Amino acid sequence: MNYETLYIIDNSISDEAKEAVIAKFEKVITDSKGTVEKTDKWGSRKLAYPINYKNDGFYVLMTFTADPSLPKELERQMRIADEVIRFIVIKK
């Protein structure tokens, strides 16, 4: 099945740390026999409203295919990652 996830990384961490977070979530997908089709780094943008006293974040849009059990695990990983401010996973 095709999925899309948009997540916002804390903008105060270093660029290397942001790349590590992106690589970690791509690895979660590939380890579960899914394939990452595209990772779009939108970059730093202002948030619509402050979240945890932060006004901007680093947006990443990732398109992937996987079996239906993977999004639940990906959401769990994103929920426990301190670097992720917000996320959403949708089925295309």
N, C-alpha and C positions, 0 to 999 in steps of 0.2 A: 504494500500500500504506500501511497505517496503522502508525505507529511511535510509540514513547514513549521519552523519554530523561530520566533523572534525573541531575543533576550537582550537585556540591558546590563552591561558590566559597569561596576563602580569606576568612574573616570579618574579617581585619585590614585589608582594603582599604576605601576609602571607599564610601558608598552610591552616589555618582555612578559610581564605577568598576564596582560590581556591576551597575548598570543598563546600562553600556556593554558589559559582557561578555554579558549577556542579549541585548541588541540585536544584538551581533555574531553570535551563534549563530542568532538568528532570521533575520538577513540571509543567512547561509550557506544556509539552507533556501529562502528566497524567491528568491535569486539562481539557484538550481538548479531553478526552476519548481515548487517544493514549496509547500505552504500550512501555516502554523502555525495549528492549530485552537485551542489553549489553552496559556497559560503560567501555571502556578501557582507563585507565590513562597511557599514554605513558611516562609521566614525562617531565623533563626539557631537552630541546634539543636546539642546536644552530640553528638559523634561516639561511636560504640560503643567505639572504641579510638583512641589518638593516631596521627595520620598526619603525618609530617614535623614532629613536636613540636607539633602543633596539636591542641587538644581540642574545638574547635567549628567549624562551617562554616555557610554560607548555602545552603540546599537549594532547588533549582529543578526542577520537573517540567514538561516540555514535551511536548505531544501534537502530532503533525504527520503529514501525508500527503506522500509523495514517491515517486519511482521507486527501484527497489532499489539503484541505485548511490550514492545520496546518503548513507546512514548511514556508509559507509566514509570519505567525505570529512569528514563531521561528526566522526567519531571522531578522524580525523587532526588536525583543527583543535583539538579539545579536548585532545588529547595534547600539543600544542606550546604551549598557553596556560598560562602560569605561574600564573594566577589559579585554575585548576581543580585541585582536590585529587583528586577521583574522579568517574567518570562511568560510565553504562551506557546502551546503546541497545538496545531490544528491539522486535521486531515484534509488534504486537497481534493 
